């Protein structure tokens, strides 16, 4: 598990992890896109999954003035590199980043062992508590499919309280064209 700090405006190079990769946003907003997938903007509490065979095309801080922080859980072979840069030719030899305080140009990554680090943020503790509440094997000992299920279940276990809202269906006709709208507003 690593924590990534994105300064304002930072952008990652195209890469892959050769691992099942789970991202959990702590602060700020980040933009992610995998090859063949849609670009998504993630906010605190949201997650993103990277397939072991996938190429990560877009990874950047969505803010130009605010930093972003997120956790990355990598389910990979022991000793395997954290990431592998991808070039237009289709690949490059793996670049093994040091386990502690790796610096990928602008992005600071720090390996975390929350059990031994009293400075881990409370939100990280809450997330890890939910992850470990099942009493099963540690996440690093699970298969990618098992780890994915644990993370999906952990996210689903956190209550989400949304304010009440009113929704209304409306059709607008202009110049012979009809547009159907769903209008959602606070109650």
PyMOL commands that set and color helices and strands:
alter all, ss='L'
color gray80, all
select helices_A, chain A and resi 114-116+122-132+139-141+144-156
alter helices_A, ss='H'
color red, helices_A
select strands_A, chain A and resi 2-6+15-16+20-27+29-34+40-43+47-50+56-61+68-75+84-85+102-104+107-111+165-174+177-186
alter strands_A, ss='S'
color yellow, strands_A
deselect
rebuild
show_as cartoon
